[in-house]
Amino acid sequence: MTSILPTARLGVIVSSGNRTVEPYFNIFGPSNLGIYATRMRMGSGGRNTAEDIVADALRSAELLADASVDVIDLQGTGIMMERGPDGEAAVVKAITDATGIPAFTATQAVVEALNVLDIRRVIVINPADEKAIARETAYLEAVGLTVSHAVGMNSSEVVVPAPPEDWVAVAKKHGTANGDGLFLSGSFTAMLEAVAPIEAALGKPVVTSVQAALWAGVMRLSDKIGDYAPPPELGRLFQTA
């Protein structure tokens, strides 16, 4: 009898209100990759201090350690970009020191993906507004990338994520700008299905927060996962392995 237990275990810390990361990981990830998620209040409308957020992240990581996950993904794009690369690295180190488990963040995964795809000049599309764009621009430029063009969709992702066709439309409008590829930002988004259509329309690679985090987890656990034929929806990034 074949065991239903996965051969690899990815622990994921998601925002308490997120409803998209787990379905995407489960649908598009390898069948033998177990997704074990725990939730925390990441932004909470500004009510949580930076110290509160780190403490909550550590508590969440320790809960995932109880499940003996192999790697931990902190899926908090915005809160990590606010800290900057050095502050983010400190949080990741704290998680690994507390649990003994390797960890990464979605933003670190995005940077890895942009570098693998040789996207040095980045076209950024964010579901929010200019404040979020400024935060992301500062972060990306701090790691040596150039934001050549950026646009905010000003959508209310907290209520209903903008559908994939909206992301395709915005990308087609702005993706012709001078840039090597696109970064579609945000973890509580429904844009993963937009990746392949955008790449086909523009001829440029596309990275998203959720897609990159799944890719980073798969790469780190490739020995335990074995053969994996990624679905075409995941785009060029998953063809780089």
C-alpha positions as a LaTeX table, in Angstrom:
\begin{tabular}{lrrr}
\hline
Residue & $x$ (\AA) & $y$ (\AA) & $z$ (\AA) \\
\hline
Met1 & 0.00 & 0.00 & 0.00 \\
Thr2 & 1.31 & 3.44 & $-0.96$ \\
Ser3 & 1.69 & 5.86 & 1.92 \\
Ile4 & $-0.23$ & 9.14 & 1.74 \\
Leu5 & 2.46 & 10.86 & 3.80 \\
Pro6 & 4.65 & 13.29 & 1.82 \\
Thr7 & 8.37 & 12.73 & 1.40 \\
Ala8 & 9.13 & 16.44 & 1.95 \\
Arg9 & 7.55 & 18.90 & 4.38 \\
Leu10 & 7.41 & 22.66 & 3.79 \\
Gly11 & 6.31 & 24.77 & 6.72 \\
Val12 & 4.66 & 28.05 & 5.82 \\
Ile13 & 3.90 & 31.04 & 8.03 \\
Val14 & 1.08 & 33.04 & 6.45 \\
Ser15 & $-0.90$ & 36.09 & 7.42 \\
Ser16 & $-3.99$ & 35.17 & 9.41 \\
Gly17 & $-6.27$ & 36.57 & 6.73 \\
Asn18 & $-4.55$ & 34.93 & 3.76 \\
Arg19 & $-6.73$ & 32.58 & 1.72 \\
Thr20 & $-4.58$ & 31.99 & $-1.36$ \\
Val21 & $-1.09$ & 30.71 & $-0.48$ \\
Glu22 & $-2.08$ & 27.25 & 0.74 \\
Pro23 & $-4.42$ & 26.46 & $-2.18$ \\
Tyr24 & $-1.79$ & 27.58 & $-4.70$ \\
Phe25 & 0.99 & 25.57 & $-3.05$ \\
Asn26 & $-1.20$ & 22.46 & $-2.83$ \\
Ile27 & $-2.55$ & 22.68 & $-6.38$ \\
Phe28 & 0.64 & 23.58 & $-8.25$ \\
Gly29 & 3.32 & 22.05 & $-6.04$ \\
Pro30 & 4.68 & 18.48 & $-6.19$ \\
Ser31 & 2.22 & 15.83 & $-5.04$ \\
Asn32 & 4.72 & 14.51 & $-2.49$ \\
Leu33 & 5.41 & 17.93 & $-0.96$ \\
Gly34 & 3.43 & 18.36 & 2.24 \\
Ile35 & 2.37 & 21.94 & 3.02 \\
Tyr36 & 2.06 & 22.62 & 6.74 \\
Ala37 & 0.88 & 26.15 & 7.48 \\
Thr38 & 0.43 & 28.20 & 10.61 \\
Arg39 & $-0.96$ & 31.72 & 10.81 \\
Met40 & $-0.01$ & 34.98 & 12.47 \\
Arg41 & $-1.20$ & 38.58 & 12.39 \\
Met42 & 1.49 & 40.24 & 10.32 \\
Gly43 & 0.27 & 43.78 & 9.77 \\
Ser44 & $-2.88$ & 44.04 & 11.86 \\
Gly45 & $-3.54$ & 47.53 & 10.53 \\
Gly46 & $-0.35$ & 48.83 & 12.10 \\
Arg47 & $-1.35$ & 47.74 & 15.60 \\
Asn48 & 1.54 & 45.31 & 15.98 \\
Thr49 & 5.03 & 46.66 & 16.57 \\
Ala50 & 8.03 & 45.32 & 14.69 \\
Glu51 & 9.05 & 43.48 & 17.87 \\
Asp52 & 5.58 & 41.95 & 18.21 \\
Ile53 & 5.75 & 40.66 & 14.65 \\
Val54 & 9.13 & 38.99 & 15.19 \\
Ala55 & 7.93 & 37.39 & 18.42 \\
Asp56 & 4.83 & 36.06 & 16.65 \\
Ala57 & 6.95 & 34.75 & 13.78 \\
Leu58 & 9.17 & 32.87 & 16.21 \\
Arg59 & 6.17 & 31.35 & 17.98 \\
Ser60 & 4.72 & 30.28 & 14.64 \\
Ala61 & 8.05 & 28.77 & 13.58 \\
Glu62 & 8.25 & 26.79 & 16.80 \\
Leu63 & 4.78 & 25.36 & 16.13 \\
Leu64 & 5.94 & 24.27 & 12.68 \\
Ala65 & 9.02 & 22.70 & 14.26 \\
Asp66 & 6.65 & 20.52 & 16.28 \\
Ala67 & 5.48 & 19.09 & 12.95 \\
Ser68 & 9.11 & 18.33 & 11.98 \\
Val69 & 9.00 & 20.35 & 8.78 \\
Asp70 & 12.14 & 20.36 & 6.64 \\
Val71 & 12.16 & 24.06 & 5.70 \\
Ile72 & 10.20 & 27.10 & 6.90 \\
Asp73 & 8.88 & 29.80 & 4.56 \\
Leu74 & 7.85 & 33.12 & 6.15 \\
Gln75 & 5.35 & 34.39 & 3.59 \\
Gly76 & 5.34 & 38.02 & 4.66 \\
Thr77 & 6.39 & 40.13 & 1.68 \\
Gly78 & 5.39 & 43.53 & 3.04 \\
Ile79 & 6.61 & 43.22 & 6.61 \\
Met80 & 10.00 & 41.89 & 5.51 \\
Met81 & 10.48 & 44.61 & 2.91 \\
Glu82 & 9.81 & 47.18 & 5.63 \\
Arg83 & 12.73 & 45.75 & 7.60 \\
Gly84 & 15.12 & 45.81 & 4.66 \\
Pro85 & 17.46 & 42.96 & 3.67 \\
Asp86 & 19.58 & 43.09 & 6.85 \\
Gly87 & 16.61 & 43.18 & 9.20 \\
Glu88 & 14.98 & 40.40 & 7.25 \\
Ala89 & 18.13 & 38.25 & 7.42 \\
Ala90 & 18.14 & 38.74 & 11.20 \\
Val91 & 14.57 & 37.41 & 11.45 \\
Val92 & 15.44 & 34.38 & 9.33 \\
Lys93 & 18.50 & 33.68 & 11.48 \\
Ala94 & 16.40 & 33.98 & 14.63 \\
Ile95 & 13.92 & 31.43 & 13.27 \\
Thr96 & 16.69 & 28.98 & 12.35 \\
Asp97 & 18.48 & 29.48 & 15.68 \\
Ala98 & 15.24 & 28.87 & 17.60 \\
Thr99 & 14.14 & 25.80 & 15.66 \\
Gly100 & 17.24 & 24.31 & 14.03 \\
Ile101 & 15.34 & 24.37 & 10.74 \\
Pro102 & 16.49 & 26.24 & 7.59 \\
Ala103 & 14.24 & 29.18 & 6.77 \\
Phe104 & 13.66 & 31.76 & 4.08 \\
Thr105 & 11.18 & 34.53 & 3.36 \\
Ala106 & 9.03 & 35.15 & 0.32 \\
Thr107 & 11.02 & 38.31 & $-0.43$ \\
Gln108 & 14.30 & 36.42 & $-0.32$ \\
Ala109 & 12.72 & 33.89 & $-2.69$ \\
Val110 & 11.69 & 36.72 & $-5.03$ \\
Val111 & 15.25 & 38.08 & $-5.13$ \\
Glu112 & 16.64 & 34.60 & $-5.81$ \\
Ala113 & 14.11 & 34.16 & $-8.63$ \\
Leu114 & 14.84 & 37.55 & $-10.19$ \\
Asn115 & 18.56 & 36.76 & $-10.17$ \\
Val116 & 18.11 & 33.28 & $-11.64$ \\
Leu117 & 16.03 & 34.74 & $-14.47$ \\
Asp118 & 18.58 & 37.56 & $-14.94$ \\
Ile119 & 15.99 & 40.23 & $-14.25$ \\
Arg120 & 18.17 & 43.15 & $-13.23$ \\
Arg121 & 15.79 & 45.92 & $-14.30$ \\
Val122 & 12.45 & 45.11 & $-12.70$ \\
Ile123 & 8.96 & 46.22 & $-13.67$ \\
Val124 & 6.97 & 46.11 & $-10.42$ \\
Ile125 & 3.19 & 45.71 & $-10.27$ \\
Asn126 & 1.75 & 45.95 & $-6.77$ \\
Pro127 & $-1.90$ & 45.42 & $-5.79$ \\
Ala128 & $-1.75$ & 48.37 & $-3.37$ \\
Asp129 & $-0.61$ & 51.98 & $-3.67$ \\
Glu130 & 2.39 & 54.29 & $-3.90$ \\
Lys131 & 3.38 & 53.69 & $-0.28$ \\
Ala132 & 3.78 & 49.96 & $-0.93$ \\
Ile133 & 5.63 & 50.65 & $-4.16$ \\
Ala134 & 8.10 & 52.95 & $-2.38$ \\
Arg135 & 8.78 & 50.25 & 0.21 \\
Glu136 & 9.38 & 47.61 & $-2.44$ \\
Thr137 & 11.54 & 49.89 & $-4.55$ \\
Ala138 & 13.79 & 50.63 & $-1.57$ \\
Tyr139 & 14.11 & 46.94 & $-0.76$ \\
Leu140 & 14.86 & 45.80 & $-4.31$ \\
Glu141 & 17.40 & 48.54 & $-4.86$ \\
Ala142 & 19.06 & 47.66 & $-1.55$ \\
Val143 & 19.79 & 44.17 & $-2.93$ \\
Gly144 & 21.30 & 45.58 & $-6.13$ \\
Leu145 & 18.33 & 45.55 & $-8.48$ \\
Thr146 & 16.85 & 48.46 & $-10.42$ \\
Val147 & 13.14 & 49.23 & $-10.45$ \\
Ser148 & 12.73 & 50.60 & $-13.97$ \\
His149 & 8.96 & 51.06 & $-13.75$ \\
Ala150 & 6.35 & 50.55 & $-11.01$ \\
Val151 & 2.58 & 50.75 & $-10.84$ \\
Gly152 & 0.02 & 50.20 & $-8.10$ \\
Met153 & $-3.41$ & 48.70 & $-8.77$ \\
Asn154 & $-5.03$ & 50.34 & $-5.71$ \\
Ser155 & $-7.20$ & 47.26 & $-5.23$ \\
Ser156 & $-8.69$ & 46.03 & $-1.95$ \\
Glu157 & $-6.94$ & 42.66 & $-1.79$ \\
Val158 & $-7.96$ & 42.22 & 1.83 \\
Val159 & $-11.57$ & 41.85 & 0.75 \\
Val160 & $-11.41$ & 40.13 & $-2.64$ \\
Pro161 & $-8.14$ & 39.45 & $-4.49$ \\
Ala162 & $-8.03$ & 40.96 & $-7.97$ \\
Pro163 & $-8.65$ & 38.18 & $-10.53$ \\
Pro164 & $-5.88$ & 36.93 & $-12.85$ \\
Glu165 & $-7.32$ & 38.73 & $-15.87$ \\
Asp166 & $-6.84$ & 42.08 & $-14.10$ \\
Trp167 & $-3.17$ & 41.30 & $-13.57$ \\
Val168 & $-2.80$ & 40.32 & $-17.23$ \\
Ala169 & $-4.41$ & 43.57 & $-18.36$ \\
Val170 & $-2.20$ & 45.74 & $-16.15$ \\
Ala171 & 0.92 & 43.79 & $-17.15$ \\
Lys172 & 0.17 & 44.20 & $-20.85$ \\
Lys173 & $-0.26$ & 47.93 & $-20.32$ \\
His174 & 2.89 & 48.48 & $-18.30$ \\
Gly175 & 5.10 & 45.51 & $-19.20$ \\
Thr176 & 6.35 & 47.12 & $-22.39$ \\
Ala177 & 8.35 & 49.56 & $-20.28$ \\
Asn178 & 12.12 & 49.29 & $-20.22$ \\
Gly179 & 12.75 & 46.25 & $-18.04$ \\
Asp180 & 14.06 & 42.69 & $-18.15$ \\
Gly181 & 11.00 & 41.15 & $-16.51$ \\
Leu182 & 8.11 & 41.68 & $-14.13$ \\
Phe183 & 7.58 & 41.24 & $-10.41$ \\
Leu184 & 3.92 & 40.88 & $-9.42$ \\
Ser185 & 3.90 & 41.52 & $-5.70$ \\
Gly186 & 1.72 & 40.25 & $-2.90$ \\
Ser187 & 0.90 & 36.97 & $-1.19$ \\
Phe188 & $-2.85$ & 37.50 & $-0.74$ \\
Thr189 & $-3.33$ & 37.67 & $-4.49$ \\
Ala190 & $-4.93$ & 35.58 & $-7.23$ \\
Met191 & $-2.43$ & 36.25 & $-9.99$ \\
Leu192 & $-0.49$ & 33.02 & $-10.34$ \\
Glu193 & $-2.62$ & 31.94 & $-13.31$ \\
Ala194 & $-1.61$ & 35.21 & $-14.99$ \\
Val195 & 2.08 & 34.30 & $-15.16$ \\
Ala196 & 2.05 & 32.20 & $-18.34$ \\
Pro197 & $-0.30$ & 34.51 & $-20.30$ \\
Ile198 & 1.84 & 37.53 & $-19.42$ \\
Glu199 & 5.06 & 35.77 & $-20.41$ \\
Ala200 & 3.48 & 34.70 & $-23.69$ \\
Ala201 & 2.17 & 38.19 & $-24.46$ \\
Leu202 & 5.29 & 40.16 & $-23.52$ \\
Gly203 & 8.12 & 37.70 & $-24.02$ \\
Lys204 & 9.47 & 38.62 & $-20.58$ \\
Pro205 & 9.80 & 36.41 & $-17.49$ \\
Val206 & 7.42 & 36.96 & $-14.58$ \\
Val207 & 8.01 & 36.45 & $-10.85$ \\
Thr208 & 5.31 & 36.53 & $-8.19$ \\
Ser209 & 5.58 & 36.36 & $-4.41$ \\
Val210 & 3.72 & 33.03 & $-4.16$ \\
Gln211 & 5.29 & 31.41 & $-7.22$ \\
Ala212 & 8.81 & 32.36 & $-6.08$ \\
Ala213 & 8.25 & 31.05 & $-2.54$ \\
Leu214 & 6.97 & 27.71 & $-3.85$ \\
Trp215 & 9.94 & 27.51 & $-6.22$ \\
Ala216 & 12.39 & 28.28 & $-3.42$ \\
Gly217 & 10.86 & 25.57 & $-1.26$ \\
Val218 & 10.93 & 23.03 & $-4.07$ \\
Met219 & 14.57 & 23.83 & $-4.86$ \\
Arg220 & 15.61 & 23.44 & $-1.23$ \\
Leu221 & 13.79 & 20.11 & $-0.94$ \\
Ser222 & 14.57 & 18.73 & $-4.40$ \\
Asp223 & 16.45 & 15.71 & $-3.02$ \\
Lys224 & 13.39 & 14.65 & $-1.03$ \\
Ile225 & 10.90 & 15.51 & $-3.76$ \\
Gly226 & 12.60 & 13.78 & $-6.68$ \\
Asp227 & 11.09 & 14.01 & $-10.14$ \\
Tyr228 & 8.63 & 16.86 & $-10.57$ \\
Ala229 & 7.06 & 18.15 & $-13.76$ \\
Pro230 & 5.89 & 21.67 & $-12.90$ \\
Pro231 & 2.62 & 22.77 & $-14.50$ \\
Pro232 & 2.95 & 25.42 & $-17.24$ \\
Glu233 & 1.06 & 27.96 & $-15.12$ \\
Leu234 & 4.20 & 28.39 & $-13.01$ \\
Gly235 & 6.09 & 29.96 & $-15.92$ \\
Arg236 & 9.73 & 30.20 & $-16.90$ \\
Leu237 & 11.02 & 30.25 & $-13.33$ \\
Phe238 & 10.25 & 26.57 & $-12.83$ \\
Gln239 & 12.10 & 25.71 & $-16.03$ \\
Thr240 & 15.40 & 26.98 & $-14.61$ \\
Ala241 & 16.18 & 23.95 & $-12.43$ \\
\hline
\end{tabular}
